[in-house]
Amino acid sequence: MTALIGIALTLVLAGGVAVVFTDDPQHQAVTLSVYGLLMTVLFVLLAAPDVALSQVVVGTAIVPLMVMLTIRKTRGHR
Amino acid sequence: MSRALRWWVLGAGLAGVGVVLLLAVLDLPSFGSAFHPYRDAAVPAAVQHGTANVVAAVTFDQRGLDTLIEETIFFGSVVAVAALLRPARDEHTRKEPGSRAPLEAARLFGYLLLPLTLVVGLDIVAHGHLTPGGGFQGGIMLATGLHLLYVAGRYRSLEQLRPLSVFEVGEAAGTAAFAVLGFAGLALAGSFLANALPYGTFGQLLSAGTVPLLNVAVGVAVGSGGVVLLAQFFRQVFLVGADEDAS
């Protein structure tokens, strides 16, 4: 179990770095969504299913969706 | 302030935060240890009130006021987004949205997942006092799931099947219901948000007193609020344009 938590923590760290170093905001919405999923796995492993559910609906669905819609809106006006 | 001085101020601030953070982390109980004073207090209190999901007992029974404040923050955020994203004076609102028909694979995906997501969302709200999840998680899932209509069809079909005024009322009513339940506790048991209803049988659908009712109130408020929130973004993308676009 400790090994699994270690792997999940490492993946979350790598995911966070990947989000920061994604240049195009449109791609960033996708990496952010993947990062949210990695966080969900970590929360499940840490026996926090309530937090994992919040994370999966907010972090991988609603926030990337809002980012995508905002980018689509602002790109149309350039 | 000169550039060099700014760096010094930043460095001093970061060093201060770093030292305090390090001291706090060193003082934490070690990872995975059996020392859990908060659990030892929260679990018996949850069981005493017939609530199988201890997290729900903490958020809606033991610390209900915190959740009411969070609920109010969510409400305020949705109102703020609606105010910021309303069409400005130099923008016009189109009647016909310029969205194309989706890919067949996306339609299939949307039609398959729409009922599934709505059922799972309702299940998470209804069983919030028994299993992981609750009004917030289920509500957001319902709000997001409804937008699979957009994936499955056009923006127009989403707009027709989503009477926005109903959801605006739902958001306000859900938030108000939480406060009303709080005052009901004050009237019946002498303290705001007190769990004044019978606790029922541990693990049954009708148990945990006010916790399932508060979960439904939050589910309605957050589900409706999420729909209202996303509707502002969708309207900006598909219906609102600057005046020069009109020509």
Boltz contact constraints between the chains, C-beta under 6 A:
constraints:
  - contact:
      token1: [A, 49]
      token2: [B, 132]
      max_distance: 6.0
  - contact:
      token1: [A, 50]
      token2: [B, 55]
      max_distance: 6.0
  - contact:
      token1: [A, 50]
      token2: [B, 132]
      max_distance: 6.0
  - contact:
      token1: [A, 53]
      token2: [B, 133]
      max_distance: 6.0
  - contact:
      token1: [A, 53]
      token2: [B, 137]
      max_distance: 6.0
  - contact:
      token1: [A, 54]
      token2: [B, 137]
      max_distance: 6.0
  - contact:
      token1: [A, 57]
      token2: [B, 137]
      max_distance: 6.0
  - contact:
      token1: [A, 57]
      token2: [B, 140]
      max_distance: 6.0
  - contact:
      token1: [A, 57]
      token2: [B, 141]
      max_distance: 6.0
  - contact:
      token1: [A, 61]
      token2: [B, 144]
      max_distance: 6.0
  - contact:
      token1: [A, 62]
      token2: [B, 144]
      max_distance: 6.0
  - contact:
      token1: [A, 66]
      token2: [B, 233]
      max_distance: 6.0
  - contact:
      token1: [A, 69]
      token2: [B, 233]
      max_distance: 6.0
  - contact:
      token1: [A, 69]
      token2: [B, 237]
      max_distance: 6.0
  - contact:
      token1: [A, 72]
      token2: [B, 237]
      max_distance: 6.0
  - contact:
      token1: [A, 73]
      token2: [B, 236]
      max_distance: 6.0
  - contact:
      token1: [A, 73]
      token2: [B, 237]
      max_distance: 6.0
